Structures are given as structure tokens and as C-alpha cells.
Amino acid sequence: MGIEVRPAERYDDIATMVGPKNPTSNVCWCLSYRIPGAENRSLAGPARGDRVRRLLDEGPPGVLAYDGDEVVGWAAVHRRADTTFATNRRIPHLDDLDVWSVWCIRVRPGHRGRGISHALLQGAVAFAASEGAPAVEGYPVDNEGRKVDLTMAYVGTRRLFERAGFVLAGRTDSVLNGFPRVIMRKELT
């Protein structure tokens, strides 16, 4: 396939994957789970990209997939304690383990159907492991093979996580696109 997954260290490549085409537009920038809700709601237009730049100053906020020199995918991954999952009442903590969370997997149009999501998830796990994570969690939908709307598919599916060696670790009270979300975990130590 020729896909290489690396830590997200280039702002322009992150912007290609999660930023808007029009810099004044309000898009997620993959901040909604990464920063406190009040701060997330207060940021608009270019301020959202500026916030991503500040996160990048602290280290890679995720991983990027490349096909040669072209960025084709993104996965957000970070310590759960530093995300809104730390206080999320609908997605419970299973224990006190300092897990990392994967919460967004995106593949650019024109590159889908080539296994890039699988490579991104493996790359996110490898990055978390390199940072000392004892385990990685994801909170995908349990869609039982049914179609998930592309705008909501960013959380992944239970099957995607199972194929990457994650196991069902718990249920949640969260529902996305009509499907329940589950806690999938992969132990690293």
C-alpha cells in the first residue's frame, strides 16, 4: 500500500486533514474532545487553528498517514487525562490506568477503501506506546455492520478496533448516529 503513519508534527498537514478550506470558517479542528468544552465553544475561525498550533508546541496531537509526500489521513490520540474524556459522564473510566484515547480517525476523500483507517489506528497505538502509554482506548460505534453516516464515522467502528487487536472493555451511555458507543481497549504493557 505504501502508507506511512508518523506523529503529526507539521501544522500544514494537520490543517489539510482537520482544518477548513476557508480559514475563517468554524470547523472542529479535532478540538472538541481535546480541550475543555467552554474553551472549545469560545474559539471561532482562525482562533481554532491558532489553538492547534499551541497544542502542537506541546507535542504531536495525533498521527498522520502519508502516501508518499501527500497527507491522506489523521488520527487524534492523546492521554485521556488531558482530554474531555477525563470528565465525560457518558463514557466511564474503567480503572485508574493512565490510558491514552483515540477519538478521531479521518481519511481524505479519494483515498478511502485502501486500509488507511487501519494503518492510522495501528500508528496511533504505536505512537502512544512510544510515549509510555500502558493501554489505548477508543470509543467507536457498535454498528453491527450497518452503514454509519460519513459525518459520524470519525469515531470508528467496533470492528475496526477489533481488527487492530482491541477488545471490548465496557459499554457507555453515549450514542452517535443512532448507534451505541463502546469502550475498546488494547493493553500495551
C-alpha positions as CSV (number, residue, x, y, z in Angstrom):
1,M,0.0,0.0,0.0
2,G,2.9,2.4,0.7
3,I,1.1,4.2,3.5
4,E,3.4,5.6,6.3
5,V,2.0,6.8,9.6
6,R,4.0,9.3,11.6
7,P,3.5,11.6,14.6
8,A,1.6,14.8,13.5
9,E,4.4,17.3,13.6
10,R,3.6,19.6,10.6
11,Y,0.8,22.2,11.2
12,D,0.1,22.5,7.4
13,D,-0.6,18.7,7.2
14,I,-2.8,18.8,10.2
15,A,-4.7,21.7,8.7
16,T,-5.1,19.8,5.5
17,M,-6.8,16.9,7.4
18,V,-8.9,18.7,10.0
19,G,-8.9,22.4,9.1
20,P,-11.3,24.3,6.9
21,K,-10.8,25.2,3.3
22,N,-11.8,28.8,4.2
23,P,-9.6,29.9,7.2
24,T,-12.4,32.0,8.7
25,S,-14.8,29.0,8.8
26,N,-15.7,27.3,12.1
27,V,-14.8,23.6,11.9
28,C,-13.9,21.2,14.7
29,W,-10.1,21.1,14.1
30,C,-10.4,17.9,16.3
31,L,-10.5,20.2,19.4
32,S,-13.9,19.2,20.7
33,Y,-12.6,16.3,22.8
34,R,-9.1,17.7,23.3
35,I,-9.7,21.0,25.1
36,P,-12.3,22.0,27.8
37,G,-15.8,22.5,26.4
38,A,-16.1,26.1,27.4
39,E,-12.8,27.0,25.6
40,N,-13.8,24.9,22.6
41,R,-17.1,26.8,22.3
42,S,-15.4,30.2,22.7
43,L,-13.0,29.7,19.7
44,A,-14.1,30.8,16.3
45,G,-12.5,31.0,12.8
46,P,-8.7,31.3,12.8
47,A,-8.5,31.1,16.6
48,R,-9.3,27.4,16.3
49,G,-6.2,26.9,14.1
50,D,-4.1,29.0,16.4
51,R,-5.2,26.7,19.3
52,V,-4.0,23.7,17.3
53,R,-0.6,25.4,16.8
54,R,-0.3,25.8,20.6
55,L,-1.2,22.2,21.1
56,L,1.5,21.3,18.5
57,D,4.0,23.2,20.5
58,E,3.4,20.7,23.4
59,G,4.0,17.7,21.1
60,P,2.2,15.9,18.3
61,P,-1.6,16.0,18.9
62,G,-2.1,12.8,16.8
63,V,-0.7,10.9,13.9
64,L,-0.9,11.5,10.1
65,A,-0.9,9.0,7.3
66,Y,1.1,9.7,4.1
67,D,1.1,8.3,0.7
68,G,4.5,9.4,-0.5
69,D,4.6,13.1,0.4
70,E,0.8,13.5,0.3
71,V,-1.0,13.6,3.7
72,V,-4.1,11.3,3.4
73,G,-5.2,10.6,6.9
74,W,-5.4,11.7,10.6
75,A,-5.9,10.1,13.9
76,A,-6.2,12.1,17.2
77,V,-4.5,10.3,20.1
78,H,-3.5,11.6,23.5
79,R,-3.6,10.9,27.2
80,R,-7.2,10.5,28.3
81,A,-6.4,12.6,31.4
82,D,-5.7,15.6,29.1
83,T,-8.9,15.3,27.1
84,T,-12.6,15.8,27.9
85,F,-12.9,12.1,28.2
86,A,-11.3,12.6,31.6
87,T,-14.6,14.1,32.8
88,N,-17.1,12.6,30.3
89,R,-20.0,11.1,32.2
90,R,-21.3,9.1,29.3
91,I,-18.0,7.3,28.6
92,P,-17.0,5.9,32.0
93,H,-13.5,5.2,33.3
94,L,-12.8,1.5,33.7
95,D,-10.0,1.9,36.2
96,D,-7.2,4.2,37.2
97,L,-4.8,3.2,34.5
98,D,-3.3,6.2,32.7
99,V,-4.7,5.2,29.3
100,W,-4.5,7.1,26.0
101,S,-7.6,7.7,23.9
102,V,-8.1,7.6,20.1
103,W,-11.1,9.6,19.2
104,C,-11.0,10.7,15.6
105,I,-9.9,8.8,12.5
106,R,-10.2,10.6,9.2
107,V,-9.2,9.6,5.7
108,R,-9.3,12.1,2.8
109,P,-11.8,11.6,0.0
110,G,-10.3,9.8,-2.9
111,H,-8.1,7.7,-0.6
112,R,-10.8,5.7,1.3
113,G,-11.2,2.0,0.9
114,R,-7.5,1.4,0.9
115,G,-7.0,0.3,4.6
116,I,-5.7,3.7,5.7
117,S,-8.0,3.8,8.8
118,H,-6.4,0.5,9.9
119,A,-2.9,2.0,9.4
120,L,-3.9,5.1,11.3
121,L,-5.2,3.1,14.2
122,Q,-2.0,1.0,14.3
123,G,0.1,4.2,14.1
124,A,-1.9,5.8,16.9
125,V,-1.2,2.8,19.1
126,A,2.5,2.8,18.2
127,F,2.8,6.5,19.0
128,A,1.0,6.1,22.3
129,A,3.3,3.1,23.1
130,S,6.4,5.2,22.3
131,E,5.1,7.8,24.8
132,G,4.8,5.2,27.5
133,A,1.1,4.6,27.4
134,P,0.1,1.4,29.3
135,A,-3.1,1.0,27.2
136,V,-5.0,2.7,24.5
137,E,-8.8,3.1,24.4
138,G,-11.2,4.0,21.6
139,Y,-14.9,4.8,21.8
140,P,-16.3,3.6,18.5
141,V,-19.9,2.9,17.5
142,D,-21.1,-0.7,17.7
143,N,-22.9,-0.6,14.4
144,E,-23.1,-4.4,13.9
145,G,-22.0,-4.0,10.3
146,R,-24.7,-1.4,9.4
147,K,-23.7,1.8,7.5
148,V,-22.5,4.7,9.5
149,D,-23.1,8.2,8.1
150,L,-19.7,9.6,7.0
151,T,-20.0,12.7,9.1
152,M,-20.2,10.5,12.2
153,A,-17.8,7.8,11.1
154,Y,-14.8,9.6,12.6
155,V,-15.1,7.7,15.9
156,G,-14.5,4.4,14.1
157,T,-16.4,1.1,14.4
158,R,-16.1,-1.7,16.9
159,R,-14.9,-4.0,14.0
160,L,-12.1,-1.6,13.0
161,F,-10.8,-1.6,16.6
162,E,-11.2,-5.4,16.9
163,R,-9.1,-5.9,13.8
164,A,-6.4,-3.8,15.4
165,G,-6.3,-6.1,18.5
166,F,-8.6,-4.1,20.8
167,V,-11.1,-5.9,23.0
168,L,-14.5,-4.8,24.2
169,A,-13.8,-3.4,27.6
170,G,-17.1,-1.7,28.5
171,R,-20.3,-0.2,27.5
172,T,-21.2,3.5,27.5
173,D,-24.2,5.7,27.7
174,S,-23.1,7.6,24.6
175,V,-25.0,7.2,21.3
176,L,-23.8,8.5,18.0
177,N,-25.8,8.4,14.7
178,G,-28.2,6.1,16.5
179,F,-25.5,3.5,17.4
180,P,-24.3,2.8,20.9
181,R,-20.6,3.6,21.6
182,V,-18.5,1.0,23.3
183,I,-15.1,1.2,25.1
184,M,-12.5,-0.8,23.2
185,R,-9.1,-1.2,24.8
186,K,-5.7,-2.5,23.8
187,E,-3.2,-3.3,26.6
188,L,0.4,-2.3,25.8
189,T,2.3,-3.4,28.9
